[in-house]
Amino acid sequence: MSKSLLKAINILDCFAEKQEMSINDLMEATNMSKTTVFRLATSLEEGGLLVKEKRSSHDVIFRLSLKFLTYGKYVSNRLQYNEVALPYMKQLNEEIDELVHLTVAEGNEAVYVETFYSSKPLRLVVTVGARAPLYAGSAPKLLLAGMKDKDLENYLNNVELEKITANTISSKEKLREEIEKIRAAGYSISESENFDHTKGFSYPIYDYNGNIVAALGVSVPEKDYPEERQEIILSKLKETVVKIWEELGFNKENNEQGLIKNINS
């Protein structure tokens, strides 16, 4: 991280202690020179992060802008769906005794942010914080399918599809077909795309605006897994996400043509 950026963050941190600060206040709090403080404060003002009020020719104060309320809302929304999902994830895990995970998109990767493990001797383990490319696995692919078309095209034009297992999708044409299939069905299935000998099933988590904010998934060992078991898992998984949608204020009645919303709305 650049030194200038760290210094700018240091200036912003000062407002946690005092709502309004002058250049002299910031100099004292940061031990930076007047020139440096003025330059960084001016840049932060131009970026919309600070508001400057000129009370007189010699009395100028700065305070945090309301932009931080917007940032806070984004963080709050992310925490909200996480907290809402956890008890339902635990219940699902207890009902089917399989690995249940919550995954979010960060950049060009999917990140597993919550997991509940199976109690079976033969079980899958995915650690919190583990990452996967968006083209491999049921949850990553579902998050990819939830992108707006413009963002999706940008991703596809720049990504290099690397084989992780023998079943990893390595053709962009096939990946496009898979995305359309997921959008039509409203859920995603994978077979040994990111981890060998596994099957994955994922449904989207929507916020009250109908935006996909996460993927709720179940992963199971592929060995000796009958098709009837797959239908049970998909049914239980759908029941679970519907409860989460309702608590987050999402109206599923607006999604009559499958559960993935109109990507371009």
FENGIFEN-V847435 format. One record per pair of residues at least 4 apart in sequence whose C-alpha atoms are under 6 Angstrom apart, sorted by the first residue. I is the first residue (numbers start at 1). J is the second residue. Records with the same first field share a line. If there is no record, write none. Layout:
I=J + J
//
This chain:
8=40
15=19
19=63
20=62 + 63
21=25 + 61 + 62
22=61
26=30
27=31 + 32
34=38
37=41
38=42
44=49 + 50
45=49 + 50 + 51
49=65
50=63 + 64 + 65
51=62 + 63 + 65
52=61 + 62
53=60 + 61
54=60
55=59 + 60
68=72
72=76
76=80
81=85
93=97 + 98 + 100
97=118
98=118
99=116 + 117 + 118 + 218 + 219
100=115 + 116 + 217 + 218
101=114 + 115 + 216 + 217
102=112 + 113 + 114 + 215 + 216
103=111 + 112 + 113 + 214 + 215
104=110 + 111 + 214
105=109 + 110
109=132 + 133 + 134
110=131 + 132 + 134 + 140
111=129 + 130 + 131
112=128 + 129 + 130
113=128 + 129
114=128
134=140 + 141 + 144
135=141
136=193 + 194
137=190 + 193 + 194
138=188 + 189 + 190 + 200 + 201 + 202
139=202 + 215
142=188
145=179
147=152
148=263 + 264
153=157
155=159
161=170
163=168
164=168
165=193
167=192 + 193
168=193
182=186 + 187 + 188
183=260
184=258
185=258
186=258 + 259 + 260
187=202 + 203
188=201 + 202
189=200 + 201
190=199 + 200
191=198 + 199
192=196 + 197 + 198
197=222
198=220 + 221 + 222
199=219 + 220 + 222
200=218 + 219
201=217 + 218
202=216 + 217
203=215 + 216
204=215
205=212 + 213 + 214 + 215
206=210 + 211 + 212 + 213 + 245
207=211 + 248 + 250
208=248 + 249 + 250
233=237
245=250
246=250
255=259 + 261
//
